[in-house]
């Protein structure tokens, strides 16, 4: 019965993931076709390329998720595929075959994007001939993608079980970058809405919206904290062990987000972008991370104990969906953020002021060589396809690095961070719990640093 419930939960989560991805695709397609004027060819090529990469990414995620929940413990055939899919005889971990399968496709997808990232380092303009590796040559790239995802089935599982630790490291790096970008995003959101009303117009509609969202987020954080004391404060496994560690996690998170919210009011004097909205958005994200962390353990988990047939996988399914959406969205976000001067740490006062002036192009486009990669050579007198020119709007190499690392992050969610797991449970265990709880602490630490950095590093200029 528990396996049936787990499969149903996974199926529902997969459908939800598909709906979310469809919404993202619809949004991007709407962006391509919206507006009174037709979008530039450069914009269409750029967005269509990223949309195609995301579709391939989603295909791999759904394939790994389905196989993870339905893979047998061993394959009995004598063919080369069965032998390679089986785990080594000295490996008796539960779910080993499923874990190796997930890591196989993770390796193939990551290698595909790394093979595109390395030769496109420094490419951010259509005048660079190497841009064709990102925006064109689709028959060759799709063939390369298919070959990689076939070859991995000819390699023994022992290789991918070892690769899992490297994927874990890449997944952690993805989390750290995600935190930095999340903090920049909440600052930007607050700054944009205040600018629409004007800093002094506190009765404006956007100021009121900021107040409402902030109250909802802060109130939601407090309510979730209260429920966490109820859900994770008593021993549900009847083992007689104390739940003190989990109560500490909940209490410490409450202290942290209340402290950060109070400090943000004081920090507005030197960091105008901070304030109530960024702090409460950080608070609700921290609280969700703690909730997700505590749900990963079964010792003091009344949610799991409430069902005799097995724990509901709603939170685990939501976690996977969030992982997929973040991996897809952050791949674009990271590439755009890395293509401009970093604003989170702030440029040095000694840096050239012109380097931060976005009105001054880094390269005179008129002086750049024409990109003939995307232009058909036609006979004289026939219409000639327009030449692509200008910046692509993001760093191509960082985009592919982000997708590769994002795939490792999703793979870690599906394989319980490269440890033994049950196919009936998603992202549960001690390793998962500690990674998520430390993740919430790092989020709090980085947000704190963003507020106090101007006071600590007085010789640097911070653009908030």
ZAFI-498343 format. One record per residue (C-alpha): x, y, z. Coordinates in Angstrom, 2 decimals, decimal comma. Layout:
residues N
c1 c2 c3
X Y Z
...
***
This chain:
residues 464
c1 c2 c3
0,00 0,00 0,00
2,83 2,37 0,85
4,42 1,75 -2,53
1,10 2,52 -4,21
0,78 5,79 -2,29
4,36 6,71 -3,10
3,79 6,03 -6,80
0,56 8,07 -6,77
2,32 10,95 -5,03
5,17 10,82 -7,50
2,69 10,73 -10,38
0,82 13,75 -9,05
4,09 15,61 -8,49
5,22 14,76 -12,02
1,95 16,09 -13,42
2,37 19,25 -11,33
5,94 19,58 -12,57
4,70 19,25 -16,13
2,04 21,91 -15,53
4,61 24,27 -14,04
6,98 23,72 -16,94
4,11 24,23 -19,41
3,30 27,52 -17,71
6,91 28,60 -18,00
6,98 27,61 -21,68
3,73 29,49 -22,30
5,13 32,54 -20,54
8,29 32,48 -22,60
6,35 31,96 -25,81
4,13 34,88 -24,83
7,22 36,97 -24,35
8,39 36,03 -27,80
5,12 37,04 -29,45
3,77 39,82 -27,23
3,88 43,51 -27,83
2,86 45,78 -30,65
6,10 45,30 -32,54
7,54 42,02 -33,68
10,45 40,90 -31,49
13,94 41,22 -32,86
15,38 38,17 -34,54
18,18 38,18 -31,97
15,61 37,97 -29,15
13,73 35,14 -30,82
16,92 33,13 -31,41
18,15 33,68 -27,85
14,92 32,74 -26,11
14,12 29,85 -28,42
17,55 28,37 -27,72
17,07 28,55 -23,96
13,56 27,14 -24,25
14,89 24,16 -26,21
17,59 23,49 -23,63
14,98 23,65 -20,88
12,76 21,16 -22,73
15,65 18,67 -22,99
16,40 19,24 -19,30
12,77 18,52 -18,39
12,71 15,32 -20,46
15,69 13,98 -18,51
14,22 14,95 -15,12
10,90 13,23 -15,83
12,66 10,12 -17,16
14,86 9,83 -14,08
11,93 10,44 -11,74
9,74 7,78 -13,36
12,53 5,18 -13,44
13,53 5,99 -9,84
10,07 5,03 -8,60
9,69 1,92 -10,77
13,20 0,47 -11,11
13,67 -3,16 -10,00
16,23 -4,02 -7,36
18,21 -5,96 -9,96
18,15 -6,91 -13,64
18,27 -10,63 -14,46
19,29 -10,43 -18,12
22,76 -11,32 -19,40
22,96 -8,55 -21,99
25,42 -5,70 -21,61
22,74 -3,22 -20,59
21,47 -5,37 -17,70
25,01 -6,01 -16,49
25,86 -2,33 -16,52
22,59 -1,25 -14,92
23,09 -3,62 -11,98
25,16 -2,41 -9,05
28,44 -4,09 -8,07
28,02 -7,32 -6,08
29,66 -5,71 -3,03
27,09 -2,90 -3,01
23,93 -3,83 -1,14
22,36 -0,41 -0,58
18,63 -0,03 -1,04
17,71 1,71 -4,27
21,21 1,33 -5,69
20,01 0,57 -9,23
17,62 3,52 -9,18
20,31 5,84 -7,79
22,84 4,77 -10,44
20,24 5,34 -13,18
19,52 8,87 -11,99
23,24 9,63 -11,83
23,75 8,20 -15,34
21,39 10,67 -16,92
22,67 13,43 -14,66
26,20 12,73 -15,92
25,10 12,72 -19,57
23,14 15,98 -19,26
25,89 17,71 -17,30
28,55 16,57 -19,79
26,40 17,81 -22,67
26,16 21,31 -21,20
29,79 21,39 -20,07
30,82 20,51 -23,63
28,93 23,62 -24,74
30,07 25,80 -21,85
33,82 25,39 -22,25
34,10 26,45 -25,92
31,72 29,39 -25,38
33,58 31,00 -22,49
33,63 34,75 -23,10
30,82 34,63 -25,66
28,11 37,22 -25,02
27,67 38,84 -28,43
26,36 37,70 -31,81
29,50 39,05 -33,47
31,47 36,19 -31,91
31,54 33,23 -34,35
31,40 30,76 -31,43
27,83 31,86 -30,67
26,71 29,34 -33,29
27,52 26,56 -30,78
24,74 27,90 -28,58
22,10 29,16 -31,00
22,50 26,92 -34,06
23,77 23,52 -35,24
20,72 21,87 -33,67
20,85 18,60 -35,65
24,44 18,08 -34,52
23,71 19,05 -30,91
20,62 16,85 -30,66
22,60 13,93 -32,07
25,38 14,59 -29,54
22,77 14,78 -26,75
21,25 11,44 -27,80
24,67 9,76 -28,13
25,70 10,85 -24,63
22,48 9,57 -23,08
22,99 6,24 -24,86
26,67 5,78 -24,08
26,11 6,06 -20,31
24,24 2,74 -20,42
27,42 1,06 -21,66
29,34 2,15 -18,55
29,15 0,12 -15,29
27,14 1,53 -12,38
30,22 1,70 -10,15
31,49 4,68 -12,15
28,30 6,67 -11,57
28,13 5,79 -7,89
31,53 7,46 -7,60
30,42 10,37 -9,77
27,59 10,93 -7,28
29,97 12,61 -4,84
31,11 15,07 -7,49
27,47 15,73 -8,35
26,83 16,40 -4,67
29,55 19,06 -4,66
28,09 20,66 -7,79
24,64 20,60 -6,20
25,94 22,43 -3,14
27,56 25,08 -5,36
24,22 25,53 -7,13
22,52 26,09 -3,76
25,05 28,75 -2,76
24,66 30,66 -6,02
20,89 30,35 -5,73
20,99 31,98 -2,29
23,00 34,95 -3,55
20,64 35,46 -6,46
17,58 35,16 -4,23
18,88 37,93 -1,99
19,58 40,14 -5,01
16,08 39,42 -6,28
14,30 40,45 -3,05
16,35 43,65 -2,98
15,48 44,40 -6,59
11,80 43,72 -6,03
11,66 46,09 -3,06
13,63 48,76 -4,90
11,45 48,62 -8,03
8,16 48,89 -6,16
9,35 51,76 -3,98
10,58 53,62 -7,06
7,16 53,29 -8,71
5,50 55,21 -5,87
8,42 57,36 -4,84
10,32 56,85 -1,62
8,27 59,51 0,24
4,83 58,38 -0,96
4,21 55,80 1,77
0,47 55,77 1,03
0,99 54,79 -2,61
-0,44 51,50 -3,97
2,95 49,81 -4,21
3,85 50,75 -0,64
0,54 49,29 0,48
1,22 46,13 -1,55
4,67 45,87 0,05
3,08 46,11 3,48
0,45 43,45 2,70
2,96 40,97 1,23
5,35 41,58 4,11
2,67 40,93 6,72
1,56 37,76 4,93
5,14 36,47 4,69
6,04 37,32 8,28
2,73 35,99 9,58
3,17 32,85 7,51
6,65 32,35 8,97
5,30 32,62 12,52
2,37 30,28 11,81
4,64 27,70 10,16
6,97 27,93 13,15
4,09 27,20 15,52
3,05 24,20 13,46
6,64 22,94 13,34
6,74 22,89 17,14
3,63 20,69 16,99
4,75 18,46 14,13
8,40 17,92 15,07
8,46 18,51 18,84
7,50 15,03 20,06
8,99 11,58 19,52
6,88 9,89 16,86
9,03 6,77 16,50
8,55 5,60 20,13
12,32 5,24 20,42
12,52 7,21 23,64
15,00 9,67 22,14
14,82 13,40 22,69
13,62 15,86 20,05
15,75 18,64 21,49
17,87 19,05 18,36
14,82 19,62 16,17
13,30 22,03 18,68
16,59 23,93 18,59
16,42 24,17 14,79
12,91 25,64 14,99
13,73 28,05 17,82
16,97 29,21 16,23
15,24 29,88 12,93
12,60 31,97 14,74
15,29 33,99 16,51
17,21 34,49 13,28
14,39 35,82 11,12
13,02 38,07 13,87
16,52 39,50 14,42
17,09 40,03 10,70
13,72 41,75 10,32
14,45 44,15 13,19
17,99 44,82 11,91
16,68 45,60 8,42
14,85 48,69 9,71
18,11 50,05 11,10
20,06 49,03 8,00
17,85 51,11 5,68
20,00 54,09 6,68
22,98 52,73 4,71
21,24 50,06 2,56
18,09 51,72 1,15
17,07 48,57 -0,74
16,50 46,60 2,42
13,52 46,91 4,70
10,38 44,99 5,53
9,75 43,23 2,21
13,23 41,71 1,68
13,43 40,59 5,31
10,04 38,88 5,33
10,71 37,19 1,98
13,96 35,86 3,44
12,08 34,82 6,60
9,46 32,76 4,76
12,14 31,12 2,60
14,24 30,27 5,66
11,21 28,82 7,42
10,27 26,67 4,42
13,84 25,35 4,27
13,66 24,40 7,97
10,25 22,76 7,46
11,62 20,80 4,50
14,67 19,84 6,55
12,73 18,54 9,54
10,35 16,64 7,30
13,38 14,71 6,02
13,77 12,89 9,35
11,38 10,31 10,83
12,33 10,27 14,51
10,25 13,30 15,53
7,85 13,63 12,64
4,17 13,36 13,51
3,25 14,02 9,85
4,89 10,74 8,84
3,58 8,90 11,90
0,00 10,04 11,21
-0,28 7,55 8,35
0,22 3,87 9,10
0,70 3,11 5,41
3,62 5,46 4,96
4,38 9,19 5,05
2,75 11,51 2,55
5,16 12,74 -0,08
3,54 16,12 -0,66
6,43 18,14 0,77
8,97 15,93 -1,01
7,10 16,37 -4,29
6,94 20,12 -3,79
10,66 20,11 -3,08
11,41 18,35 -6,38
9,15 20,70 -8,32
10,86 23,71 -6,72
14,23 22,16 -7,56
13,27 21,79 -11,23
11,83 25,30 -11,50
14,82 26,85 -9,70
17,27 24,94 -11,88
15,51 26,16 -15,03
14,91 29,72 -13,88
18,30 30,18 -12,22
20,11 28,96 -15,33
18,81 32,11 -17,04
19,19 34,29 -13,95
22,78 33,20 -13,27
23,85 33,72 -16,86
22,38 37,23 -16,88
23,86 38,09 -13,49
27,34 36,91 -14,46
27,22 38,94 -17,65
27,27 42,22 -15,77
29,30 43,65 -12,91
28,40 42,06 -9,60
26,10 44,23 -7,52
25,88 42,00 -4,44
29,44 42,55 -3,29
29,78 45,99 -4,84
32,47 47,34 -7,16
35,64 48,82 -5,73
35,83 52,59 -5,40
38,94 52,45 -7,54
37,12 50,79 -10,42
36,60 52,73 -13,59
33,24 54,46 -13,42
32,73 53,96 -17,11
32,72 50,18 -16,63
29,41 50,48 -14,78
27,82 52,72 -17,38
25,46 50,52 -19,36
24,94 53,25 -21,94
28,51 52,83 -23,13
29,01 49,62 -25,16
32,03 47,52 -24,33
32,60 46,92 -28,04
31,69 49,17 -30,92
29,32 46,96 -32,87
30,01 48,77 -36,14
33,65 47,84 -35,83
32,91 44,20 -35,09
33,27 41,59 -37,81
30,00 40,52 -39,39
28,63 37,21 -38,16
28,07 35,16 -41,27
27,26 32,00 -39,32
23,53 32,79 -39,34
23,33 34,28 -42,82
22,51 32,20 -45,84
24,80 32,70 -48,79
22,34 33,55 -51,53
22,79 34,44 -55,12
22,87 38,09 -56,09
19,45 39,64 -56,36
17,77 37,23 -53,93
16,69 38,36 -50,44
19,40 37,98 -47,82
18,62 36,88 -44,27
19,32 39,62 -41,74
22,61 39,38 -39,90
22,41 38,84 -36,14
24,29 41,49 -34,21
24,55 43,02 -30,79
24,79 41,48 -27,30
22,88 38,29 -26,59
21,86 39,55 -23,15
23,51 36,90 -20,99
26,73 34,96 -20,62
26,40 31,80 -22,71
29,02 29,78 -20,84
27,51 30,57 -17,43
24,09 29,54 -18,74
25,37 26,06 -19,60
27,35 25,78 -16,37
24,19 26,66 -14,46
22,12 24,02 -16,25
24,82 21,39 -15,61
25,01 22,25 -11,91
21,22 22,50 -11,71
20,90 18,96 -13,06
23,24 17,77 -10,31
21,07 19,57 -7,75
17,89 17,84 -9,00
19,71 14,49 -9,07
20,70 14,93 -5,43
17,09 15,59 -4,51
16,06 12,38 -6,27
18,84 10,24 -4,74
18,65 11,49 -1,15
21,95 13,33 -1,65
23,78 10,24 -2,90
22,93 8,00 0,05
20,78 4,96 0,63
17,07 5,65 0,17
13,67 4,04 -0,18
11,82 4,50 -3,45
8,67 5,22 -1,43
10,28 8,36 0,04
11,60 11,44 -1,71
14,58 13,33 -0,33
14,53 11,94 3,22
17,36 11,05 5,59
19,98 12,55 7,86
22,14 13,88 5,02
19,20 15,62 3,41
18,14 17,12 6,73
21,56 18,60 7,52
22,13 19,98 4,02
18,79 21,80 4,13
19,21 23,16 7,64
22,71 24,45 6,87
21,27 25,91 3,67
18,81 27,98 5,73
21,62 29,18 8,00
23,74 30,23 5,04
20,77 32,16 3,65
20,45 34,02 6,96
24,21 34,63 7,13
24,43 35,99 3,59
21,42 38,25 4,08
22,98 39,53 7,30
26,23 40,15 5,45
24,44 42,06 2,71
23,13 44,47 5,36
26,31 44,95 7,38
28,90 44,75 4,58
28,85 48,53 3,89
29,71 49,12 7,54
32,44 46,48 7,59
34,06 47,12 4,20
34,09 50,90 4,30
36,63 51,13 1,46
34,24 49,56 -1,04
31,27 51,06 -2,80
28,07 49,02 -2,73
25,36 49,52 -5,32
22,05 48,93 -3,56
***
